[in-house]
Amino acid sequence: MAIFEWKPQYSVGVPELDEQHKVLVRLINELDELLASRFDLVKAQALFRELVDYTIYHFATEERLMVRFQYDEAGYQAHIRQHRQFEQEIKSVLSDIDQITTTD
């Protein structure tokens, strides 16, 4: 069973972003499935790297669209700060994961 099921109410009404959100949900579910089954460190590291890379790609898309459609400046700046903070956090987790050994 998936840890996170996509529901229509999660839609932001922008097809490009909704599709990207679905990819992020899929990646999270794949990582959870890997952790719940026979753990494979190399696969976990690769999957988490893919999640980090796709998150950064998604944030760039979101930010581009916010500028294009003249999103409220204060809201835009707050959203950007959230993106940068989250990027730092997941990169930190990725660094920790990359230092794990199979013995750990």
Order of alpha helices (4+ residues) and beta strands (2+ residues): alpha-alpha-alpha
